[in-house]
Each structure stands twice: as structure tokens, then as C-alpha cells.
Amino acid sequence: MYRYNSEYIHHQNGLSSALIRELVFGMEDGMVSTLGAITGIAISTQNHFFVILSGCVIISVESISMAVGSYLSNKSEQAIDERIIEEEREEIQKYPDEEKIEMVDLFVKDGWSRELAQTMAHETGKNKDLMLKEMAYRELNLIPGMHEPAVKKGIIMGTSYVVGGLVPLVPFLFFNVISGLFVAIPLTIFGLFLLGVYTTQYSKRRWWKAGLEMMGLATVAALVGYGVGQAVDFFNFQMRLPTN
């Protein structure tokens, strides 16, 4: 007997996988980018006000850039998919018999018997919208109308970047530069771990494994970014030194 399981994520009204991607991407990038930038600024300037101001500027500019980038890239993807679907619709209108033959082959490829595939293609061909949906799914690997709005993705990306960026910045609002660093770094690392754990709500992964993976990879990225920044500053300083 069928029993409804409310724990299955496809029975829940939560975020789609596409929106979760934007959220995780935005928060991770916000934490890593902001931490790397303000750490370098804090060490090089030792100026409390400048660290906070720089952090606010970085979060503001980058969150807008990420939101706009997400919107434009997703809108472009949707436009391309819509064109492909419209081209398929045109083929169905102009060459219905050829498309039915192609549909039979697609059904057979998916595992249906040829006899049943022919019957299914014949019935599907009576409804052009249904035929388009089947062809888009089976031939093009697309589902018409399933894209999340590009604006919604952009908003989630930008907002999550702000939230992530505030994690390493907030300690500097309560502590001096050195103390702020000692709080911001472990706080951000822990925040990355929690972000990884959060993703397991929508997957079968072990919470500790996902948390450690997010924390480890993002921390390495932050260290590399910080190291490159420090190397550039060092070479710039060396180039400004007077030569004999």
C-alpha cells in the first residue's frame, strides 16, 4: 500500500536545485572573497576604519556584480533553450510524419517495445503540444517551462553573497583589527562548514563529509587568493624600491 512520505524532497515545497545552486554559490563566494580581501587589507594597513569600509565596498560591488551576472547568464541560457524548443515546434508543424518516426525510435531507445512505441507515438502525435513536450524531453533533454525566473536567481545570488560576505566582516564591527582577524577567520571557516552541512538537507550525503568538503576546498581557495594578493603586493613594493 502506498504511503506518502513527507521527508522526500520532491514532496516538499522547498527551493529547486537551480535556486540552491545560486544560494550556495553566492554564500560561498561571499565568505571566501570577502575574507581573502579584508584579511590582506587588515594585515597591510592595520587601519580599522579602512578594513570595514573596504569590506562594505567589496560586498556591495561584488553582490551586485554576481546578481547581474547570474541574471544575464540564466536569461541567455533560457533564450537559447527557448529557441531550440521553437525550432522543434516548427519541425513538428512542417514534418509531423518524420517526427513521429523519430519519436518511435526515441521510445525504443528508452526501452519500450517497438510495437508499443508506435502506438504511443501515434497517440502523442494527435496533440502537438504533447508531442513537443515529449520530443523536447527525449531528444533535446529539455523540459518546456521548467526554468526558474532569471530575476529570481539573480536576487538569490546577490542576497546570498551579501549574507556570506557579512560573516567575515561583522567581527571587525566589534573588535580591533588583530582581534577581528582572529575571530573572522575561524568564524568564516565554521560558516563554510555549516553551508556544506545545509546542502545535505537536499541530498543523501553525510553531513560531516559535505561540511568538511565545503570547508576544505573553500579554505584552500581563500588561501590561494590571499597568497596571490600578497605576492602581487610584494612585487609591486620591490619594483618601487630605488635601484643603485
N, C-alpha and C positions, 0 to 999 in steps of 0.2 A: 504493500500500500504506500502510495506517495505521501511523503511528509515534507512540508515546507520548512526549509532551513534558512532562518533569517541571518545566519552568520555568513552565508555565501555572498560574496561581494556583488555578484550580478543580481542579487535580490535587494540590494541596498541602493539608496538614492545619494550616494557619495560622489566624489569627484571622478571624472573619467580618467583613463590612463594618460590621455593627452594633457589634461589640466594638471595632473600630478607631476608630469614631466616638467611643466613650466614652473610649478611651485618648488620642486626640489632643485632644479637648475638655478632658479633665481636666488633661493636662500643660500645654497652652497656657494655660488659665485659672490654673493653679497658678503658672506662671512670671510671667505678666503681673500678676495680682492681688497676689502677694507682693512682686514688685519695686516696684510702684507704692506699696504701703503702707509698706514698710520704708524706701524712699527718702525719702518725706515725713517719716517719723518720725526717720530719721537726720539729715536736714537741720535739722529743727525742734528736736530735743532734744540732739543731739551726745552722747547717752548710750549707750555701747557695750552695757551690760547690758540696757538698756531696748529697744534695737533687736533684740537676739537674743530676748529674752523675748516681745516683740510678734510677731516673726516666727513663733516656735513656736506662740503662741496662734492667730494667724491661720491657719496651716497646719492646726492641729488642728481648729479650729472649722469652717473652710471645707471641709476634706476630708470631714468627717462630714456636713455640710450637702449637699455635692454628691453624696455617695454615697446618702444618703437620698432626695434629690430625684430622682436617676436611677432608683432602685428604685421609688419611688412612681409616677413618670410612666410608666415602662415597664410596670409592673403594671397601671396604669389603661388603657394602650393595649391590652395583651393582653386585659384583661377585656372591653373594647369589641369587639375583633375576635372573641373567642370568642362573645359574644352574637350578633353578626351571623351567624357561621357556624351557630350553633344555630338561628337563625331560618330560615336557608336549609335546614337539615336538616328542619325542621318542614314547610316548603313542599314539599320533595321527598316526604315521607311522605304529606301530605294531597292534593297536587295533582301526582302524577307525570306525567300526560299533558301538562299545561300546561308543566311544567318541561322535558319532552323537546322540546316545540315551541320553547321559549325557547333550549334548548341548540343546536338546529339553526340558529337564527338567529345564535347566537354563533359557531358553527363557520364559517358562511358569511361572517360579518363578518371572521373571521380569514383568509379566503382559500380555504377549501375549497369544492368544488363542492356544490350543494345535494343532489345525489343521494348523494354520499359522506357529507355531513354528516348526512343522515337515517339512513344505515346506522350511522355512528359513534354517533349519539345513541341509536339502538335498542339497540346492544350495550352502551353505557355504562349505559343505564337498567336493565340486568339486575343491576347491582351498585350498591346505594345508596351505599356508601362511595366508590366510584369516581366516581359521579355527583356526590356532594357535593364531592369534590376538584376535579372539572372546573368545576363551577358557581362554587365559591369562587374559583378561579383566573381564570376567564374573565369572570365577571360582577362579582365583588366585588374582584378584584385582591388576593386573599389566598391564602396557602398554609397550610392547617391544620398545626399542629405545628412551624412553622418559626421561631417566636420563640425568641431566646436567653433563658435564665432571667433574670428581673429581678434576682435576687440577684447573679448573676454580673456583670451590667452595673454594678450598684451598687458591687461590690467593685473592679472595674477602674477605674471613675470615681474612687472615693476614693483608691485606691492611686496612680493616675497623678497625681492632684492633689498628693499628698504628694511624689512624686518631682520633679514640676515646681516645687513651692514650695521645695524644698531647694536648687535651683540658685542662686537669688539670695541665699539665706540663708547657705549654707556659707562664702562668703568672709569673713563677719563673725566666724566662729569662729577665723580665723587672722590677721585684720588689724584695725587700729583702724577707727573709723567712716569717716573720709575715704578711707583706702586701700581699705577694704571696698567702698565705693561705686564706686571706680574699677575694681575687679575685678568686682563683681556685675553692673554694667550691661552691659559688653561680653560677659561670660560668658553672661548670660541671652539677649542678642540672638543670640549664636552658638548657644545651645541651641535657640532658636526656629528658626533656620536648619536645624539638624540634624533637628529634628522634621519640618519640611517635607520635607526630603530623605528621611526614613524613609517617608513616605506614598507615595513613588514606587515602593516595593517592590510595591505593590498596584495601581499604575496605569501608564499609558503616558506620563505627563508627564515632562518633562525635569527632572532632579534640581535643577539650579540655579534653574530657574524656580519650582518648588514651594517651594524653600528661601527664595528672596527674597520670594515672596508671603507666606508664613507670617511671616517676619521683619518685613517691612514693615508688614503690617496689624496684627500684634500690638504692634509698637513704637508705632505711632500710637495704638492703644487705651491702651497704658500711659501715653503722654504726655498724652493727654486726661484719663485718670483722675487722674494726678498733678496736672495743671493745675487741674482742678475742686477737688481736695482743697486745694491751696494757695490758691485763690480763696476757698473757704469759710473757711479759717483766717484769711485777711486780713480778710474782712468781720467775722468774729467779734471779731478784735482791734480793729478800728475801732469796733465797737459798744460795746466795753468802755472805750474812752477817755472820760475825763471831758469833759463839754460845758460851755462857758462860758455 
